Amino acid sequence: MSHAPSPVAADALPANALSGLAHGVDRGLGAVVETIAAGLVLAEIIVLFAGVVSRYVFHQPLVWSDELASIMFLWLSMLGAVVALRRGEHMRMTALVNHVQPHTRALLDTVAITASLAFLVLVLFPAGEYAYEETFIVTPALEISNGWRASAIPVGMGLMIIVALLRLLRISSFQQIALALAGTAAVVLAFWLAQPLLAPLGKVNLVIFFVLVVAANVFSGVPIAFSFALATFGYLALTTQTPLLVMVGRLDEGMSHLILLAVPLFIFLGALIEMTGMAKAMIQFLASLLGHVRGGLSYVLIGAMYLVSGISGSKIADMAAIAPVLFPEMKKRGAKPGDLVALLSATGAQTETIPPSIVLITIGSVTGVSIAALFTGGLLPAVVLGAALCAVVWWRYRGEDLSGVTRYGKREIGKLLLIALPAIVLPFVIRAAVVEGVATATEVSTIGIVYSVLAGLLLYRRFAWRRLMPMLVETASLTGAIIFIVGCATAMAWGLTQSGFSQDLAGIMGSLPGGAYGFLAVSIVAFIVLGSVLEGIPAIVLFGPLLFPIAKAAGVHEVHYAMVVIFAMGIGLFAPPFGVGYYGACAVSKVDPDDGIPHIWAYFGALLVGLIVVAAIPWFSTGFLKN
């Protein structure tokens, strides 16, 4: 997955007379929120690791640890969403926005903020009402009011309102603010006045709100989470009798799955692996093995992404750990920058199923599919797609000149293996522990964090303490962006289910010709499109609960189906011109996006062939599952 920051620089020249004041207030508020959010990430790690030690070392589980972690997690998610909004790091589609005139782009960026602001203002009262209702519920372990947990939602919404207003004043002129606010208010008022006309339309409202409203918001650059939230709020408020605090309840439900506790932990673990030099050690060892063969460093790139992928929770972070190490040497050997970024993008799509992928954890949380089964099923399909990419690499580099390439001796390779071994072991231990049922994904992530800290301090002697705070803040921001999308998409999926859409969809998909393979073919096309427009996690959270039961009824194993849709979604996410993952790869590689496009199609053709093979042969996904 990737997130697209706003193209407007936060430190640009003052846009209006209040810009300087807004910058000052924003810095102060931002410092406070970021410090609390970073502290919550650290507290989560400590509490969950204490629970692991108590359970596995002293055999006396801390009955309150998961409950306390769950309370802190909702606060972390909401404050992280505040940080992400302040930084412009909520996931959004910018492919179209980036190609308009600068003044139009600036106005659309302002509209993206005012549209988000409209939802936050509209939902603030229902959020407060929901938190008040939760005060009457007492938690089972800590025996405190659940209002302490639920109040994170209205507090987070209120802070996001303040941050959004400050962001408007920081980046936009008074004229842009006035136009955007007037336009947003006019649209909201028009829908409100149209309520008598909308009510009799029945299921046509699904098209109006969940297709037209969502599409208009997404393509104009409104963050995806807020696009979902606005459509859901409008549909429920204007066409149903559903109390709006129910929507807040569904948002809370989506953000509070215990499985999702693993998300911030794996994001932080990925940052640690890069910071301590563990990722670099793995790559140097692979390069010593394959660097002397034609296209060898391209094979190393594919293998390194396989090893590192999935741990950080961010494909951009995975790429950032690998590209700076490999690309300079690859360019020395004559590789074209466009080909490098094309292959990097393709490996991003290829490695989406490799555990402990955040996408796998999300699928497990919203569909109920076993995380251990998903972790087991994800390894071999990625090998199939990796082999397809290797075939393209072999063809392209079959004539590479290796006259100036150094070949490592066995002793040097052995030395590099010894250095890399602690790093290489970690991903496999994480995957094995979850697959074998030794520990949950959340538990093993805390163990991985402690292991990485000790390895950095004692083995690699590389631990930049000054980077710790920025890493914790980045973890909070990315967690907030991911989990807020999960919450908004869960509320939207609930609205679709209540409308009867899921039954209609089941009927249509069930009547497709070709049985299971016809269903898979349609799903592949649908998720490639959804992946390019909505990005991975929103598409999965929105359509996973609807389509997985249909897949099971059609005779498709749920783990097999998960692998197929994740790959399809990944191909859409990293394929130009819409896939934001591709532009993230270009940013990490410092390569012009136009340079990569001529080189990318052969790699994505290979990925499609690999995907068809995986879809046609379920054994690749299910062959190693325990019966």
C-alpha positions in Angstrom: 0.0 0.0 0.0 1.0 3.7 -0.4 -0.3 7.0 0.7 -0.2 10.2 -1.4 0.7 13.3 0.4 -0.8 16.5 -0.7 1.3 18.1 -3.5 1.1 21.4 -1.7 4.2 22.0 0.4 3.4 22.8 4.0 6.3 25.3 4.1 5.3 27.2 0.9 5.2 31.0 0.9 2.3 32.4 2.9 -0.9 32.0 1.1 -2.9 34.6 3.1 -2.6 37.1 5.9 -3.3 34.5 8.6 -0.9 31.9 7.1 2.0 32.7 9.5 -0.3 32.6 12.6 -1.8 29.3 11.4 1.7 27.8 10.9 2.6 28.7 14.5 -0.6 27.3 16.0 -0.3 24.2 13.8 3.3 23.5 14.9 2.4 23.8 18.6 -0.8 21.6 18.3 1.1 19.2 16.0 3.9 18.7 18.4 1.5 17.9 21.3 -0.6 15.4 19.2 2.5 13.8 17.7 4.1 13.3 21.1 1.0 11.7 22.5 0.5 9.5 19.4 4.2 8.4 19.5 3.8 7.7 23.3 0.8 5.5 22.5 2.8 3.5 20.0 5.5 2.9 22.6 2.9 2.1 25.3 1.2 -0.5 22.9 4.6 -2.2 22.4 5.3 -2.3 26.2 1.9 -3.5 27.2 1.6 -6.2 24.5 5.2 -7.4 25.1 4.5 -7.6 28.9 1.4 -9.7 28.0 3.6 -12.0 25.9 6.3 -12.4 28.6 3.6 -13.1 31.3 1.9 -15.7 29.1 4.8 -17.6 27.7 7.5 -17.1 30.4 5.5 -17.0 33.6 2.4 -18.9 32.4 0.2 -16.3 34.0 -1.6 -14.3 31.4 -2.3 -10.7 32.1 -6.1 -10.6 31.7 -6.2 -6.9 31.3 -3.4 -6.4 28.7 -5.4 -7.0 25.6 -8.2 -4.8 26.9 -5.9 -1.9 27.8 -4.1 -2.3 24.4 -7.5 -2.1 22.6 -8.4 1.1 24.5 -5.1 2.7 23.6 -5.3 1.4 20.0 -8.5 3.4 19.3 -6.9 6.5 20.7 -3.7 5.8 18.6 -5.8 5.3 15.5 -7.8 8.6 15.9 -4.8 10.7 16.9 -2.8 9.0 14.1 -5.6 10.1 11.7 -5.2 13.7 13.1 -1.4 13.5 12.4 -2.0 12.1 8.9 -4.5 14.9 8.1 -2.1 17.6 9.3 0.7 16.2 7.2 -1.5 15.5 4.1 -0.8 11.8 4.4 -4.3 10.3 4.1 -4.6 8.0 1.1 -5.9 9.9 -1.9 -6.0 9.5 -5.7 -3.9 12.2 -7.2 -3.3 10.9 -10.8 -5.9 13.3 -12.3 -5.3 16.2 -9.8 -1.6 16.2 -10.7 -2.3 16.8 -14.4 -4.4 19.9 -14.2 -3.2 23.5 -14.2 -1.4 24.7 -11.0 -4.2 27.1 -10.0 -6.9 24.4 -10.5 -4.8 21.9 -8.6 -4.5 24.3 -5.7 -8.2 24.8 -5.7 -8.9 21.0 -5.8 -6.5 20.5 -2.9 -8.5 23.1 -0.9 -11.7 21.4 -1.9 -10.3 18.1 -0.6 -9.9 19.7 2.8 -13.3 21.4 2.9 -15.0 18.1 1.8 -13.2 16.3 4.6 -14.2 19.1 7.0 -17.8 18.8 5.9 -18.0 15.2 7.1 -16.2 15.9 10.3 -18.5 18.8 11.2 -21.6 16.7 10.3 -20.5 13.6 12.3 -19.2 15.4 15.4 -22.5 15.5 17.2 -23.4 11.8 16.5 -19.9 10.8 17.6 -20.3 12.6 20.9 -23.7 11.0 21.3 -22.2 7.6 20.6 -19.4 8.1 23.2 -22.0 9.2 25.8 -24.0 6.0 25.2 -20.9 3.9 25.7 -20.3 5.4 29.1 -23.0 3.1 30.5 -21.0 0.0 29.5 -18.4 -1.3 31.9 -15.3 -3.2 30.4 -15.0 -6.8 31.7 -11.3 -6.9 32.7 -10.4 -3.3 33.8 -14.0 -2.6 35.0 -14.0 1.0 33.8 -16.5 2.8 31.7 -16.2 2.1 28.0 -16.6 5.8 27.5 -12.9 6.2 28.1 -12.3 4.3 24.9 -15.2 5.6 22.8 -14.4 9.2 23.6 -11.4 8.8 21.3 -13.7 9.2 18.3 -15.3 12.6 19.1 -12.0 13.9 20.4 -10.2 12.8 17.2 -12.9 14.3 15.1 -12.7 17.6 16.9 -9.0 17.7 16.6 -9.2 16.9 12.9 -11.6 19.8 12.4 -9.1 22.2 14.0 -6.2 20.7 12.0 -8.2 20.9 8.8 -9.0 24.6 9.4 -5.4 25.4 10.2 -4.3 23.5 7.0 -6.7 25.6 5.0 -5.2 28.8 6.3 -1.7 27.4 5.8 -1.8 26.4 2.2 -4.7 28.3 0.6 -5.5 31.8 -0.3 -8.7 33.5 1.1 -10.2 33.3 -2.4 -9.5 29.6 -2.7 -10.9 29.0 0.8 -14.1 31.0 0.0 -14.7 29.2 -3.3 -14.1 25.7 -1.8 -16.2 26.4 1.3 -19.0 27.9 -0.8 -18.9 25.0 -3.3 -18.9 22.3 -0.5 -21.7 24.0 1.4 -23.7 24.3 -1.8 -23.4 20.6 -2.6 -24.3 19.6 1.0 -27.3 22.0 0.9 -28.4 20.7 -2.5 -28.5 17.1 -1.2 -30.3 18.2 1.9 -33.0 20.0 -0.1 -33.2 17.0 -2.5 -34.1 14.7 0.4 -37.9 14.4 -0.6 -36.8 13.5 -4.1 -34.3 10.9 -3.0 -36.4 9.0 -0.6 -38.7 7.4 -3.2 -35.8 6.3 -5.5 -35.0 3.2 -3.6 -31.9 1.4 -4.8 -31.1 4.1 -7.3 -29.7 5.9 -4.3 -27.0 3.3 -4.1 -25.7 4.5 -7.5 -26.1 8.1 -6.6 -24.2 7.9 -3.3 -21.9 4.9 -3.6 -20.9 5.3 -7.2 -21.4 8.9 -8.2 -20.6 10.7 -4.9 -17.7 8.4 -4.2 -16.3 8.7 -7.7 -16.6 12.5 -7.7 -14.8 12.8 -4.4 -12.1 10.2 -5.2 -11.2 11.6 -8.6 -11.2 15.2 -7.3 -8.5 14.2 -4.8 -10.6 14.0 -1.6 -9.0 11.4 0.7 -10.5 8.0 0.2 -11.6 7.5 3.8 -13.5 10.8 3.7 -15.0 9.9 0.3 -16.4 6.7 1.7 -17.6 8.5 4.9 -19.4 11.3 3.1 -21.2 8.9 0.8 -22.3 6.7 3.7 -23.3 9.6 5.9 -25.4 11.1 3.0 -27.0 7.8 2.2 -28.0 7.0 5.8 -29.1 10.6 6.7 -31.1 11.3 3.5 -32.6 8.0 2.4 -33.0 5.9 5.6 -34.3 6.3 9.1 -31.1 4.9 10.6 -29.8 7.0 13.6 -26.5 8.4 12.7 -24.8 7.2 15.8 -25.2 3.7 14.3 -22.8 4.8 11.6 -20.3 5.9 14.3 -20.8 2.5 15.9 -19.9 0.7 12.6 -16.8 3.0 12.2 -15.8 2.1 15.8 -16.4 -1.6 15.1 -14.2 -1.5 12.0 -11.4 0.3 13.8 -11.5 -2.0 16.9 -10.8 -5.5 15.5 -8.2 -7.0 17.9 -6.3 -8.4 14.9 -5.6 -4.9 13.7 -3.4 -4.3 16.8 -0.7 -5.9 14.7 -0.7 -3.0 12.2 1.3 -0.3 14.0 3.6 -3.0 15.5 4.6 -4.3 12.0 4.9 -0.8 10.6 7.4 0.1 13.4 9.2 -3.3 13.0 9.8 -2.5 9.3 11.2 0.9 10.2 13.5 -0.8 12.8 14.8 -3.4 10.3 15.8 -0.6 7.9 17.3 1.7 10.7 19.4 -1.0 12.3 21.0 -2.1 9.0 19.3 -5.5 8.9 17.7 -4.9 5.5 21.1 -3.7 4.1 22.8 -6.9 5.4 20.2 -9.1 3.7 20.6 -7.3 0.4 24.5 -7.4 0.5 24.4 -11.1 1.0 22.0 -11.7 -1.9 24.1 -9.5 -4.1 27.2 -11.6 -3.3 25.4 -14.7 -4.4 23.9 -13.4 -7.7 25.7 -10.2 -8.6 28.0 -11.9 -11.0 25.3 -13.4 -13.3 23.5 -11.5 -16.1 20.7 -9.5 -14.6 21.9 -10.7 -11.2 21.1 -7.5 -9.3 17.6 -7.5 -10.8 17.2 -11.0 -9.3 18.5 -9.6 -6.0 15.9 -6.9 -6.1 13.1 -9.4 -6.6 14.5 -11.6 -3.8 15.1 -8.7 -1.4 11.6 -7.5 -1.8 10.4 -11.0 -1.1 12.4 -11.1 2.2 11.7 -7.6 3.4 8.1 -7.2 2.1 5.1 -7.3 4.3 6.9 -6.4 7.5 6.7 -2.6 7.3 3.1 -2.3 6.3 4.1 0.2 3.7 5.4 -0.8 0.2 7.0 2.7 0.1 9.0 1.7 3.2 10.0 -1.6 1.7 11.2 0.1 -1.5 13.0 2.8 0.4 15.0 0.1 2.3 16.1 -1.6 -0.9 16.4 0.9 -3.8 19.2 3.1 -2.3 21.4 0.0 -1.7 21.0 -1.6 -5.2 20.2 1.1 -7.7 23.6 2.9 -7.8 25.5 -0.3 -8.7 22.7 -1.3 -11.2 23.1 2.0 -12.9 26.9 1.6 -13.1 26.3 -1.6 -15.0 24.2 0.2 -17.5 20.7 -0.4 -16.3 18.3 2.3 -17.4 16.6 4.2 -14.6 13.2 3.6 -16.2 13.7 -0.1 -16.2 14.8 -0.1 -12.6 11.7 1.8 -11.4 9.5 -0.4 -13.6 10.9 -3.6 -11.9 10.6 -2.0 -8.5 6.9 -1.3 -9.1 6.3 -4.8 -10.4 8.0 -6.3 -7.3 5.6 -4.1 -5.2 2.7 -5.9 -6.8 4.3 -9.3 -6.7 5.0 -9.3 -2.9 1.5 -8.2 -1.7 0.7 -11.7 -0.4 3.9 -12.3 1.5 3.3 -12.5 5.3 3.1 -10.6 7.6 1.4 -8.4 5.0 -0.9 -5.8 6.5 -3.3 -6.6 3.7 -3.5 -10.2 4.8 -4.1 -9.1 8.4 -6.8 -6.8 7.2 -8.5 -9.5 5.2 -8.5 -11.8 8.2 -10.0 -9.1 10.4 -12.9 -8.2 8.0 -13.7 -11.7 6.6 -12.9 -14.0 9.5 -10.4 -16.1 7.4 -7.6 -17.6 9.5 -4.5 -15.4 9.7 -2.3 -18.5 9.9 -4.0 -20.0 6.8 -3.5 -16.7 4.9 0.2 -16.5 6.0 0.7 -20.1 4.8 -1.1 -19.5 1.5 0.7 -16.3 0.6 4.2 -17.5 0.2 4.1 -19.8 -2.9 1.9 -17.6 -5.1 4.4 -14.8 -4.7 7.1 -17.2 -5.9 5.1 -17.9 -9.0 4.8 -14.2 -9.9 8.4 -13.7 -8.9 9.4 -16.5 -11.4 7.4 -14.7 -14.1 9.3 -11.4 -13.4 12.6 -13.3 -13.4 11.8 -14.6 -16.9 11.5 -11.0 -18.2 14.7 -10.1 -16.4 16.5 -13.0 -18.1 15.3 -12.0 -21.5 16.2 -8.3 -21.0 19.6 -8.8 -19.6 20.7 -11.9 -21.6 23.4 -9.8 -23.3 24.6 -7.9 -20.3 28.4 -7.2 -20.2 29.9 -8.6 -17.0 33.5 -8.0 -17.8 33.9 -5.4 -15.0 31.8 -7.2 -12.4 33.5 -8.6 -9.3 32.8 -12.2 -8.3 32.7 -12.9 -4.6 34.7 -15.9 -3.2 33.2 -18.5 -1.0 34.9 -17.0 2.1 33.5 -13.6 1.4 30.0 -15.0 0.8 30.2 -16.9 4.0 31.2 -13.8 5.9 28.3 -11.8 4.4 25.9 -14.7 5.3 27.1 -14.7 8.9 26.5 -11.0 9.1 23.1 -11.3 7.4 21.9 -14.4 9.2 20.2 -12.6 12.2 18.3 -10.4 9.7 17.4 -13.3 7.3 16.1 -15.4 10.1 13.6 -12.8 11.5 11.0 -12.8 8.6 10.9 -16.6 8.6 10.6 -16.9 12.3 7.7 -14.4 12.3 5.9 -16.3 9.6 6.5 -19.7 11.1 5.4 -18.6 14.6 2.0 -17.4 13.3 1.5 -20.3 10.8 2.3 -23.0 13.5 0.0 -21.3 16.0 2.9 -20.6 18.4 1.9 -17.0 18.8 -0.6 -14.5 17.2 0.4 -11.9 14.7 0.2 -9.3 17.4 2.3 -11.2 19.8 5.0 -12.2 17.3 5.3 -8.6 16.1 6.2 -7.4 19.6 8.8 -10.2 19.9 10.2 -9.1 16.5 10.5 -5.5 17.7 12.5 -6.5 20.8 14.6 -8.8 18.7 15.4 -6.1 16.2 16.3 -3.6 18.9 18.7 -6.1 20.5 20.1 -7.0 17.1 20.7 -3.3 16.3 22.3 -2.6 19.6 24.4 -5.7 20.2 25.1 -7.3 16.8 25.0 -4.6 14.1 26.0 -1.8 16.5 23.7 0.6 14.6 20.8 2.2 16.4 20.1 5.9 15.7 18.3 7.1 18.8 17.6 10.4 17.2 15.4 8.6 14.6 13.3 6.9 17.2 10.8 9.7 17.7 10.3 10.4 13.9 9.8 6.6 13.4 7.1 6.5 16.2 5.3 9.5 14.7 5.5 8.0 11.2 4.1 4.8 12.6 1.2 6.6 14.2 0.5 8.6 11.1 0.4 5.5 8.8 -1.6 3.6 11.3 -4.1 6.4 11.6 -4.4 6.6 7.7 -4.9 2.8 7.4 -7.2 2.2 10.4 -9.4 5.3 9.6 -10.0 3.9 6.1 -10.8 0.5 7.6 -13.4 2.2 9.9 -15.0 4.3 7.1 -15.0 1.4 4.6 -16.6 -0.9 7.3 -19.4 1.7 7.8 -19.9 1.9 4.0 -20.0 -1.9 3.6 -22.6 -2.1 6.4 -24.7 0.5 4.6 -24.5 -1.5 1.4 -25.4 -4.7 3.2 -28.4 -3.0 4.9 -29.7 -1.8 1.5 -29.9 -5.3 0.2 -27.0 -4.7 -2.2 -25.0 -7.7 -1.0 -27.9 -10.1 -1.8 -28.2 -8.5 -5.3 -24.5 -8.8 -5.8 -24.6 -12.4 -4.7 -27.3 -13.1 -7.2 -25.4 -11.5 -10.1 -22.1 -13.0 -9.3 -23.6 -16.4 -8.7 -25.3 -16.4 -12.1 -22.0 -15.7 -14.0 -21.1 -18.3 -16.7 -18.1 -20.4 -16.1 -18.7 -21.3 -12.5 -15.8 -20.8 -10.1 -13.4 -19.7 -12.9 -15.9 -17.2 -14.4 -16.2 -15.8 -10.9 -12.5 -15.5 -10.5 -12.1 -13.9 -13.9 -14.6 -11.2 -13.1 -13.0 -10.7 -9.7 -9.6 -10.2 -11.2 -10.8 -7.5 -13.6 -12.8 -5.8 -10.8 -10.0 -5.7 -8.3 -7.4 -4.5 -10.9 -9.8 -1.5 -11.4 -10.5 -1.1 -7.7 -6.8 -1.3 -6.8 -5.9 1.5 -9.2 -8.7 3.8 -8.0 -9.2 3.0 -4.3 -5.8 1.4 -3.3 -5.6 -1.9 -1.6 -7.0 -1.8 1.9 -10.1 0.3 1.1 -11.0 -2.1 -1.7 -10.5 -5.2 0.5 -12.4 -3.8 3.5 -15.3 -2.6 1.3 -15.8 -5.6 -0.9 -14.2 -8.4 1.1 -17.2 -9.1 3.4 -19.5 -9.0 0.4 -17.5 -11.2 -2.0 -15.8 -13.8 0.1 -19.1 -15.6 1.1 -20.1 -15.5 -2.6 -16.7 -17.0 -3.5 -17.2 -19.8 -1.0 -20.7 -20.5 -2.4 -19.2 -20.7 -5.9 -16.7 -23.3 -4.8 -13.6 -21.1 -4.5 -11.4 -21.7 -1.4 -11.3 -18.5 0.7 -7.5 -18.5 0.9 -7.2 -19.1 -2.8 -9.6 -16.2 -3.4 -7.7 -14.0 -1.1 -4.5 -14.5 -3.0 -6.2 -13.9 -6.4 -7.8 -10.6 -5.4 -4.7 -9.3 -3.5 -2.6 -9.8 -6.6 -5.2 -8.3 -8.9 -5.5 -5.3 -6.5 -1.7 -5.0 -6.3 -1.4 -4.9 -10.1 -3.9 -2.1 -10.2 -2.1 -0.3 -7.4 1.3 -0.3 -9.1 0.2 0.1 -12.8 0.3 3.5 -14.4 -1.4 5.9 -15.1 -3.7 5.7 -12.1 -1.9 3.4 -9.7 -0.4 5.6 -6.9 2.0 2.8 -5.9 3.9 3.4 -9.2 4.3 7.1 -8.4 5.6 6.1 -4.9 8.2 3.9 -6.5 9.2 6.8 -8.8 9.6 9.1 -5.8 11.7 6.6 -3.9 13.9 5.9 -7.0 14.1 9.6 -7.9 13.1 8.7 -11.5 10.7 10.6 -13.7 7.4 8.6 -14.0 7.4 9.0 -17.8 10.8 7.2 -18.0 9.4 4.0 -16.4 6.2 3.6 -18.5 7.8 2.2 -21.7 9.6 -0.4 -19.6 6.8 -1.5 -17.3 4.4 -3.3 -19.5 6.5 -6.4 -20.0 6.8 -6.8 -16.2 3.1 -6.3 -15.7 2.4 -8.7 -18.6 4.4 -11.3 -16.7 2.5 -10.5 -13.5 -0.8 -11.1 -15.3 0.4 -14.4 -16.6 1.5 -15.4 -13.1 -1.8 -14.3 -11.7 -3.7 -16.4 -14.2 -1.5 -19.4 -13.3 -2.2 -18.8 -9.6 -6.0 -18.4 -10.3 -6.1 -21.5 -12.5 -4.2 -23.8 -10.0 -5.6 -23.4 -6.5 -2.8 -25.7 -5.2 -0.3 -22.8 -5.2 -2.5 -21.1 -2.5 -3.9 -24.1 -0.6 -1.4 -26.9 -1.1 0.4 -26.4 2.2 -2.7 -25.7 4.3 -3.4 -28.1 7.2 -6.7 -29.9 6.7 
